[in-house]
Amino acid sequence: MLSSNKNVYIVDDDESVCRALKILLMTFDFEVKTFNSAKSFFDAVPNDEPGCLVLDIHMPGVDGWAAQKKILDSGSNRPVIFISAEKQESAAGRALNVGAVGFLQKPVNGQTLVDFINVASENTNRMIK
């Protein structure tokens, strides 16, 4: 199993986004796994496996909102950071209202993403102790 502070799961139906974010995050020593759908993420990653989820809002099948609801309904405290290419002022507020650590507009600012992940990891560690 990967170390809890360094696990990052990226779920986005755009392979180029997954690839770019994975390369970026690996330069910060994160252990990164990518998935092209929420279903493939849920099929592969146990609910209790630690790590932060970077989740695209608009995907075919289970979208980001439905995936976050499934995470919350399961009782998981997995931190979620939403990303989206769509310019919606309401999306950022909605993301925070449903318990996300943050919301980022694509193209994602790499440092801001890393900062969100670090905050999520710190908060998760406090809850575990």
C-alpha positions, 0 to 999 in steps of 0.5 A: 500500500502507498503511504497515506500522505502521498496517494493521489487518484486522478479521475478524468475522462480526458487522458491528456489531463490525467497524464499531465497532472500525473507527471506534475504530481510525481515531481512533488513525490506523490504516488499517482494513479489515474482513472478515465471514469469514476466507475473504474476508480470505484472498481479499483480503489477500496473505500478505506485506502487512503489518498486524495481524489482529484475529480473532474466534474463533467464525465460520461456515466457517473459525473463528479457530483455523483461520485462525490455523493457516493463517497459521502454516502459510503462514510468515507472521509476521502478528500476530494478536489474538483476540477472542471474546464467549464467556467461556472462561478457556482461550481466552486461554491457547490464543490465546497458545499458538498465537502470538497477541499477545493475547486480548480478551473482547467487548466489547473494551476499546479502549485495550487493543486499541490497546496490543496493536496497538502492541506487535504493530507494534513486534515486527514492525518489530524482526523486519524490521530 
